[in-house]
């Protein structure tokens, strides 16, 4: 008769798996993807390196799992914010502003997840997140175009351009440094306004949409 894990064992294994990913996330937040090493993760999680290897046989598998977990969390946050919005343009604004606020709030981790210079294998693991984010924004752009809220345009190109602008403007090497929460919020609002203008939203309308968007809530629930 095959061995069946008890519920207690399953919960313990899941908790250890989550603890490993939490340690990897903490290291990436501090030192980027290069800091996510098996020995360092084991030390941060308070377990033996061999235990980490039982869950993730290689660093690449660990990085891929971390990226996947963070991707699901960030895409989910943007989607929930958009789904709760009252209309197509509000949904688009919510998706953009939520990504922007969360990325800015944890700039180093966001940079590691989407834009940090890394080797080809790690970059391949991250590509899915960038694609998923662009697809989520593209869907909101298409809906707004379909309802005649935006001018006709290449929604796929527009979404990719928005992701690029937000990344460079808020978390990339050229993004302004600020430890002030109010200034960080202003930067998020300015980047969101830039994106909406580029997509064809009239300035006054874009500003009104941003004022309606719950940026403080998005920042509080950052990655």
SULLIN-V198661 format. One record per residue. PHI is phi in radians with two decimals (* if undefined). D_LAST is the distance of its C-alpha to the last C-alpha in Angstrom with 1 decimal. Layout:
phi->PHI d_last->D_LAST
phi->PHI d_last->D_LAST
//
This chain:
phi->* d_last->43.6
phi->-1.14 d_last->40.1
phi->-1.23 d_last->37.8
phi->-2.05 d_last->35.2
phi->-1.19 d_last->32.3
phi->-1.30 d_last->32.2
phi->-1.05 d_last->29.3
phi->-1.11 d_last->28.8
phi->-1.15 d_last->28.6
phi->-1.04 d_last->26.2
phi->-1.14 d_last->23.8
phi->-1.15 d_last->24.3
phi->-1.13 d_last->23.6
phi->-1.14 d_last->20.4
phi->-1.13 d_last->19.2
phi->-1.20 d_last->20.1
phi->-1.01 d_last->18.4
phi->-1.15 d_last->15.1
phi->-1.15 d_last->15.9
phi->-1.14 d_last->16.6
phi->-1.16 d_last->13.3
phi->-1.13 d_last->11.5
phi->-1.15 d_last->14.0
phi->-1.11 d_last->13.5
phi->-1.11 d_last->9.8
phi->-1.08 d_last->11.0
phi->-1.16 d_last->13.8
phi->-1.11 d_last->12.1
phi->-1.14 d_last->10.1
phi->-1.57 d_last->13.6
phi->-2.31 d_last->15.9
phi->1.40 d_last->14.6
phi->-1.13 d_last->15.6
phi->-1.09 d_last->19.1
phi->-1.35 d_last->18.0
phi->-1.47 d_last->17.1
phi->-2.01 d_last->20.7
phi->-0.97 d_last->22.1
phi->-1.09 d_last->23.9
phi->-1.17 d_last->21.1
phi->-1.14 d_last->18.7
phi->-1.06 d_last->21.7
phi->-1.10 d_last->22.4
phi->-1.16 d_last->18.9
phi->-1.44 d_last->19.0
phi->1.30 d_last->22.6
phi->-2.30 d_last->24.2
phi->-1.36 d_last->26.7
phi->-1.03 d_last->25.9
phi->-1.06 d_last->28.2
phi->-1.18 d_last->26.0
phi->-1.06 d_last->23.0
phi->-1.11 d_last->25.5
phi->-1.20 d_last->26.5
phi->-1.56 d_last->23.1
phi->-2.34 d_last->22.4
phi->-1.10 d_last->25.8
phi->-2.60 d_last->24.5
phi->-1.05 d_last->21.8
phi->-1.08 d_last->21.4
phi->-1.17 d_last->20.8
phi->-1.16 d_last->18.2
phi->-1.08 d_last->16.4
phi->-1.08 d_last->16.9
phi->-1.17 d_last->15.5
phi->-1.11 d_last->12.3
phi->-1.05 d_last->12.0
phi->-1.10 d_last->13.1
phi->-1.13 d_last->10.6
phi->-1.18 d_last->7.5
phi->-1.06 d_last->9.8
phi->-1.05 d_last->10.7
phi->-1.17 d_last->7.4
phi->-1.28 d_last->6.9
phi->-1.11 d_last->10.7
phi->-1.07 d_last->11.0
phi->-1.12 d_last->9.2
phi->-1.11 d_last->11.4
phi->-1.17 d_last->14.3
phi->-1.12 d_last->14.3
phi->-1.11 d_last->14.3
phi->-1.17 d_last->17.1
phi->-1.11 d_last->19.0
phi->-1.45 d_last->19.3
phi->-1.33 d_last->20.8
phi->-1.36 d_last->24.6
phi->-2.70 d_last->25.6
phi->-1.02 d_last->25.0
phi->-1.24 d_last->24.4
phi->-1.12 d_last->22.2
phi->-1.14 d_last->20.2
phi->-1.08 d_last->19.9
phi->-1.07 d_last->19.0
phi->-1.10 d_last->16.2
phi->-1.11 d_last->14.7
phi->-1.15 d_last->15.1
phi->-1.17 d_last->14.0
phi->-1.17 d_last->10.8
phi->-1.03 d_last->9.8
phi->-1.09 d_last->11.3
phi->-1.15 d_last->9.8
phi->-1.20 d_last->6.1
phi->-1.13 d_last->7.6
phi->-1.18 d_last->9.9
phi->-1.16 d_last->8.0
phi->-2.21 d_last->6.7
phi->-1.05 d_last->9.8
phi->-1.14 d_last->11.0
phi->-1.15 d_last->8.3
phi->-1.12 d_last->8.4
phi->-1.09 d_last->12.1
phi->-1.11 d_last->12.5
phi->-1.35 d_last->11.0
phi->-2.19 d_last->13.2
phi->-2.43 d_last->16.0
phi->-1.07 d_last->16.8
phi->-1.07 d_last->20.5
phi->-2.46 d_last->20.8
phi->-1.27 d_last->23.6
phi->-1.06 d_last->24.5
phi->-1.12 d_last->23.4
phi->-1.17 d_last->19.8
phi->-1.10 d_last->19.8
phi->-1.11 d_last->21.2
phi->-1.16 d_last->18.5
phi->-1.50 d_last->15.9
phi->-1.04 d_last->18.3
phi->-1.04 d_last->17.5
phi->-1.16 d_last->13.9
phi->-1.08 d_last->15.6
phi->-1.13 d_last->18.3
phi->-1.11 d_last->16.4
phi->-1.13 d_last->14.6
phi->-1.11 d_last->18.1
phi->-1.11 d_last->19.6
phi->-1.10 d_last->17.5
phi->-1.22 d_last->18.4
phi->-1.00 d_last->21.9
phi->-1.05 d_last->22.5
phi->-1.23 d_last->21.8
phi->-1.14 d_last->24.1
phi->-1.07 d_last->26.8
phi->-1.10 d_last->26.8
phi->-1.17 d_last->27.3
phi->-1.14 d_last->30.0
phi->-1.06 d_last->31.7
phi->-1.61 d_last->32.0
phi->1.10 d_last->33.4
phi->-1.59 d_last->30.6
phi->-2.29 d_last->30.1
phi->-1.21 d_last->32.8
phi->-1.05 d_last->33.4
phi->-2.90 d_last->31.5
phi->-1.34 d_last->30.0
phi->-1.12 d_last->26.7
phi->-1.16 d_last->25.5
phi->-1.12 d_last->26.3
phi->-1.08 d_last->24.9
phi->-1.13 d_last->21.5
phi->-1.09 d_last->21.4
phi->-1.19 d_last->22.5
phi->-1.10 d_last->19.9
phi->-1.03 d_last->17.1
phi->-1.10 d_last->19.2
phi->-1.15 d_last->19.8
phi->-1.13 d_last->16.2
phi->-1.11 d_last->15.2
phi->-1.20 d_last->18.3
phi->-1.33 d_last->18.4
phi->-1.95 d_last->15.0
phi->-2.24 d_last->13.7
phi->-1.35 d_last->17.0
phi->-1.05 d_last->19.8
phi->-1.54 d_last->21.5
phi->-1.15 d_last->18.8
phi->-1.15 d_last->20.1
phi->-1.45 d_last->19.0
phi->-2.78 d_last->18.4
phi->-1.76 d_last->17.2
phi->-1.54 d_last->18.4
phi->-1.09 d_last->16.1
phi->-1.14 d_last->18.8
phi->-1.21 d_last->19.3
phi->-1.12 d_last->15.6
phi->-1.13 d_last->15.8
phi->-1.09 d_last->19.2
phi->-1.12 d_last->17.9
phi->-1.09 d_last->15.4
phi->-1.12 d_last->18.4
phi->-1.15 d_last->20.7
phi->-1.17 d_last->18.8
phi->-1.15 d_last->18.6
phi->-1.07 d_last->22.2
phi->-1.02 d_last->23.1
phi->-1.11 d_last->21.7
phi->-1.14 d_last->23.5
phi->-1.05 d_last->26.7
phi->-1.09 d_last->26.6
phi->-1.40 d_last->26.4
phi->1.90 d_last->29.5
phi->-1.48 d_last->28.4
phi->-1.03 d_last->31.0
phi->-0.95 d_last->29.8
phi->-1.08 d_last->30.6
phi->-1.14 d_last->29.0
phi->-1.06 d_last->25.8
phi->-1.11 d_last->25.7
phi->-1.13 d_last->26.4
phi->-1.09 d_last->23.6
phi->-1.17 d_last->21.0
phi->-1.11 d_last->22.6
phi->-1.43 d_last->22.1
phi->-1.43 d_last->18.4
phi->-1.43 d_last->16.3
phi->-1.08 d_last->14.1
phi->-1.01 d_last->13.8
phi->-1.16 d_last->12.3
phi->-1.11 d_last->9.7
phi->-1.20 d_last->8.8
phi->-1.11 d_last->9.1
phi->-1.78 d_last->6.6
phi->-1.14 d_last->3.8
phi->-1.03 d_last->0.0
//
